[in-house]
């Protein structure tokens, strides 16, 4: 049997393997297939459940509690930023909106200047972008954008702003618009339907509903790991204990889960950066009411973006990317402002609502150095992310840009999602109103769907947790293969960057471990 549900274990369990991978998202999924293809015995662990397309019924009430961390209610320590993050086999790739963008060159240039990471010659990512794009059928979206995206496109055209048609990882997509609830027809080429089944066919084993609590290490090596099943609400239990020994350990539990595991394990941390510099692309939202129906729940959720403001000429200013989200009732109702009748009135116009979002490019300025993951008394992760004046000022500029764009696209009224804002009837009125908003935590709605950093790459051990190949600087048989290794945010949606980086890291790891695999003493 190549899949085990740990919640069904009745007695303590012990497993041995060549490589154990903790987490089955973008990093874990790519690694599982690459290492299985290379002949390694792979054990893939996932805290979430193993759901497949027959479970994906396109209903928010089922999807959020079952497929997302903390039932899609994960927040920063001060409750100021809501975080959407997957927790299921396939991780966030099972529930993301399919946007696939290569790492921007200015981001790579910044990493080289600040962290000594050279992505030229031997470390060139271009071949790995191509491998991932071919493997996951990543192509430019060929159909017309839905009305929600079309308004972003039209607003950019009216204002002369840059915009791009998005590349998506789909095959035979029916343009349903429910990517965030799991694809019911397996069109989205997530890890759930691509690399993980391929790895299982090659002999890998998957254990779902298992929470890894600790890496046991001595000298410069991991000796084993300790884990426990989770209950029906995905909370760790103590009734059964699971231990695993492996030749190599890959942590791929995401940019909150991975640093939390390493903190629980008290691994060496001479740089002091473990769990720190966690980035979110903090995102602000602007709604707009149009005369015609938008029906933003229908059609590819994201097919247009604008990089007009991502890389401002004045590098001291905060850059931001413009996109749109899918518009589903629970997601929107939980983000819209107002109470009682005011909120109900807005929801009555749900089908005429267009929504634009602006993602702040954090991590590139001394006043945007991200957040910090720590552990609560239950040893569960908590993310503290202070929003600085620098970020608030960038968010105000982003609210202005979105309002200008939405009026240029023909909106009747625009509503920045801020508790003191109102429906503005013109660009001039919105401009004056937004200038007066007090941008503070819990007054301004801020969200995130991109968690990055916390175990950053660096050429030298004094500036990071792992090296340029994703190997831990101090523990020789430990790799970190997920978004936590990014030294900053990206200024782009992260899944394709993670695919390419991990694909490259796997080739290096395979070359290093293969001679060891061929040694008969390697395995018991």
N, C-alpha and C positions, 0 to 999 in steps of 0.2 A: 504494500500500500504506500503510495507516494504522498499522501496527505493525512496528517493526524490533527485532530482537534484536541488541544491540550485540556480544554474544559471537561473532556470525557475521561481524563486520566483518573484512575482510582488509587494508584500506588505511586510511590516515588519512581522517577525514571532517570536513566543515564544513557547518553548517546555519545558516540565517537564519530569523527568525520575528518576529512581533509581541511575543508574550509567551512566555517559557519558564518552566515550573513544575518545580521540583526536588522530587520526592516526590509520590506518588499516593495518599496516605492521606486522612484526613478533610478536611484543609485543601486539599491538592492536587486531590482529586477534585471538591470543590464548586467550586473556582476554575476548573477545566478546563471544566466545563459552563457556568458563568455567563459566562465570557469567550468561549467558543465561540458561545453563543447571541447574544452582543452583536456578533458578526461579526469577532472578532479571530482571527488566525492563531495557533494555540496549539501549542506543543511540550511534551509531558508526559514527564518523565524519571523512571525508577524503577530503583533499584539491584537490586531483587529480580526474580524471573522472572514471566512472565505465565501463571499457572496458571488454569484454569477448572474448572467443577464436575466435569467428567469425571476430573480429577486427584484430587479430594477423596474418598479411599477410606475415611475414618473410621478411619485407623490412626495412632496417635501416632508410630510409627517412621518414617513418611513425612512427616507434617505438621511435626514440630518442626525437622528439619534443613532443610526446604525452604521453610517459611513464616515462620520466626522469626529475628530477629537472633541471630547466633552459635549457631544450632541450639537456641534456647530455653535456652541456658546462659549468657546474658549476666549478669554480676555487677558489683557495685561494686568499686572498686579493692582493698578489703580482703577481698573475697569474702563479705562479711557479708550482702548483700542480693541475692537472685536477681531478675532483671528479665525479664518477658515482654513482648516488643515485636515487632510484625509486620515482615516484610521480604519483601514480595511486591506485585504490583500490587493496589492497594486498601489497602496498608499494614495497620495494626492493625485497620481496619474489616473486613478479610477474616477475621480470626481472633478478634475480640472476642466477648463473650458477649451482645451485643445490648442491654444495659441503656442506656436513654436517659432522662436526667434533666436538666431545666433547671437553669441556674446558680442556686444558692441565693441569695436576696436578701441575707442577711448577708455573703456573699462579695463581692457587688457593692458593698455599703455600705463594706466594708473597703477595697476597691480605690479607691473615691472618696476616702476619708479619707486613705489613705496614698500613693496614686499620682495623685490628681487626675483619675481616670477617671470621667466622669459618664455613666451609662447611663440617663438620662432624656431626654425630648423627642427631639432629633434622633438620639441614639445609643441609643434604647430598643431592647432586644433582643427584646421580645415579638413583633413581626411576623416576625422572622427565625426565632424558635423555631417559629412557626406554619408558615412556609414549609418549613422543614426537616422538620417532623413530617408535613406533607402529602406532600412529595416522597418521603420514605422510609418512608411508611406506619407512622409511630410511633404506637402505640396501647397502651392498657393490656392486659396479657396476660389473655385471656378464659378460658383453661382453668384447671383446678385445678393448683396447684403440684405439682411432684414431691415425693417424700417428704423429700428433703434440704431443700427450701425450706419444706415444710409444717411441719417440726420448728421452724424459725426462727419461723414464724408462730404455732405453737401455744405455744411458749415465751413469746413476747411476750404472747399472750393470757393465759396463766397468771399472768404477773407484772404485767400492766397496762401493758406498755411499748408505745410507739408502733410501728406498722409500716405499710408501704405496699405495694400491689401494683405491680409494676414495669411501666413502658412499654417496649415492645420494637420494634425496627425490622425487622419480619418481614412477609411476605405468603405466605399458604398454607403456614405452617410445619407440618411433620409431627411436631413435638415429639420429635425424635430425640435431642437432647442433645449433638451433636458440633460445635457452633458454633466451638469453638476449633481445629478442624482443617480449617476451610473448609466452607461449606455445600454438600452434594452435590446439592441440588435448587434452588439459587438462591432459597431462601426468605428468607434474610437479605438485607436491602436495604443491602448494603455498597456502597462506591464501585465495587467490581469489577463489580457487576451493574446499577448505576443511573446515576450521573453520568458515569462514564468511557465506557461504551458510547454514551451520548447525545452526549458531546463528540466521540467518534470519528465518529459519524454526521454531525456538523456540520463535519467537516473537520479536527479536531485530529489530531495524530500522537503516537503513544506509542513511546518507545524504552525498552525494558527491559534489565536487566542492564548498566546504565551507572552508574558511580560518578563523581559530580562532585567534582573535587579542588580547584578554585580558582575564585574570581571575580576577574577582572582589572579593577581600577578605577583611575581617575585623576580628580583634582579631586573633584567631588561625584557622579560617575556610574560605574556598572558599564559596562565596555567590551565584555566578552565573558566566557565561561566555558570552562574546560578540564576535560575528562573523559576517563575511560578505561573500557573494558569490564571486567567482572569475570569470573573464571574459574568453573569448575564448582562451586567452594566459595564463591563470591561474594566472592573476594578481588580487589582491584584488580590489573590487569595493566598492563604498560608497552609491549606490542608495538604497539598501535594508539592513536593519539591522536585525540580528538574535540574540536572547538571549535564554539561556538555564539555567535552574536551576536543580540541582541534589543533591542527598544525598552524592554521592562520585564522585570525578573527577579523571580520569586517563589520564595522559599526555603520549602519545606514538607516538610523531611526529618525532622521529629520533634524532640522536645525534647533528644535527644542529637546527632542528625545535623546539625540546623540550626546550633546554636552551634559544632559542630566545623568545619563548612564555613566559617563566618564567621571562626573563629580561624585556620584554614589560610590564609584570604585576607587576614588582617591588616587587616580593615576598621577604620575609625575606631571608637574605643571610649572616648569621653571620660568616660562615667559609670562605667567600670570594672566594669559589671555583666554584660558579655557572657560567657556560659558559667557564670555564677554564679547562685545561688538556684535551683537545679534541685530540683524537689520530686517526691516519689514516692508519696504516700499509703502510707508504710511499713506493711506489713500483717503481723499475727500470726495464728496459726492454732490452732484448738482442735478436736480430733477427739473423737467420742463414739460409743460402742458401744451399739446398741439391740438388744432381743430380736428384733425383726422385721427383715425385709430393708428396706434403704433404697434400694439400687440407684441411687446418686447419679450414675451415668453416663447415666442415661436421663431424658429430659424436658428442658424448657427449663432451661438451667443456672442462670439467675438470674430469679426471678419475685417474690421478696419481699425487702425490705430494712427495716432499722429505723434511724431517726434519733434514737432515745432519747438517745444520748450525743454527738451531733455538735456541739451548741451548748450546752455546760454553762452553768448560771447563773453560775458563777464563771469569768469569761472568761480567767483565768490558767491554768485547767486545760486539758489537751489533749483535744480532741474526737475522737471516732471513730465510724465508721459500721459497722453490722453487716450482712453479706451472707453468701452461701454461694458456693463455687466448684463447677464440675463435678468429679466424682470419677472420674478415669480412672486406670488402673493405673500408667503410667509417671509421670504427674504426681504421684500420691500417693506412690508408692514412693520418689521422689526427695526428698520432703519429710518423710516419716515419720522418726521418730528410731529409734535402736537399731541393733544390728548382728546379723548372722547369725540365730540361732534366734529371738531376740527380735523382730527385724524380720519374719522369716517368719511368726511367730505373729500379728502384727498384720495382715499381708497375708491370712492365712487368713480373717480376719473382714471382708474388704474389702466385701462386699455389705451388711454390717450397720453400716457406718461412715457417720456423718453428720459433716459438716465445716462449721464456721462460721468466718468470717474477720472481722477488725476492721481497718479502714483508718484510719490516723492522719491527721488534718487538719493537715498541716504548713504552715509559712509564716506563721502568724498570731502568732508569739511570738518574742521576741528569741533564745530558745534553740532555735528550730526554723527556721533560715534556709536549710535545704536544703544541696545539695551543689554541686560545681564540676566542670564538664567541662574537661578538658585534653587534650593530644595526646601520644601516645607517640612513640617514635622512628620509627615507620612512618607517623606523622601520622594515626593512627586514634584515635577518642575513648576516653577513660577517665573514668569518673565516680567522684569521691571524695565519699562521703556519710557524714560523721561522725554517729553516733547519740549524741545528748546525754543527760545524766541526765534532762532534762525529757521526752524521748521515751521513754526506758526506763520511767519511772514511769507514763506514759500507757499503755504497752504492758502493764504489770503490771495496771493497772486493767481494761484491755480483756480480758485473760486471765480475770480474775475474773468480769467480766460474762458472757463467753461460757460459762464453766463453770456459772454460776448458771442461765443460760438453758437450757442443754442438760439439766441435771438437772430443771428445771421441765418440760421437754418429754418427760421420761420416760426419759432415758438411764440405762443400767445403770452405765456407767463413762465417765469423761471423761479425755482425755489432751491437755494443752497441748503443742504441739510445741516442746519445749525438751529438750535432751539430759540434763538432770538430773531431768526430771519422770517420773512413773509414772502408771499407770492409777489414777485416784482413784475410790473407790466411793460417795462421797456428796458433797454440796455442802460440808458442814463439813470433810471431809477435803481436798477440793480447795482450799478457801479457805485452810486452814493450809499446805498444800503449796506453793501458788503464792506465798504471802507469803515463803517461804524460798528461792525460786529466785534464783540469781544471774544477773541479766539482763545479759549481756555478748555482744559480737559472737562469732559462730560457736557459742555455746551456745544462744542463742535463735534459732529459725528466723524469718527475716524475708524477705518477698518483696514484689514490686511488679508491677502491671500498668498503672500510670498514671504516665507520665513527663511532667512539666510544667515550664515555666519555662526560664531560660537566655538568653532574648532578650526580656525582659519589656516589656510596654506601660507607658507612663507619659505623663502630660500634658507634662511637662518633660523636656528632654534630659539633665538631670543625675540622673534617677532611673530611666532605662530605656534600652532599645536601640531600640524602635520607638514610634511615637505611637499614639493611640487608633484610628487607621485601619490599623494594621499596617505603616505606612511607616517605613522606617529614618530615624532622626533626622538622619543626616548624608548619606546617599547617596540622591539624589532618585529614582532609577529602581529602587529595591530595596524589596520588601515581604517580610515574613515572615508566613506564613499557616498556622500550626499551633499545637500545644499549647505550644510554647516561648514564646509571647508571654504566657502567663498569669502574672500577678504573684505568685500564690501557688498552692497546691493549691486544690481546689474544695470538698471535703467532699461530692463527688458524682462519679460516673463521668463522664469528660470529653467523650465523643464529641459529645453534643448541643450543649454549649457551643462546641466548635470549629466545628461546622456553622454555628451561628447567627452567631458572630463573623465567620467568613470570608465568609459570605453577605453580611453587612452591609459588610464591607471591600470586597468585589468591587463592590458598587453604587457605592461612592465612587470606586473605581479606574476603573470603566467611564466614569463621568461625567467624570472628569479626562482619560482617554486618548482618548475618542471624538473630540473635536475634532482631536486630533493624527492619529488614524487617517484622518480625512477629508481631511487634508492630503496631496496626492499625493506630496510629498517624503518622506513617512513611510517608505515601503517602497522597496526597491531595484527 
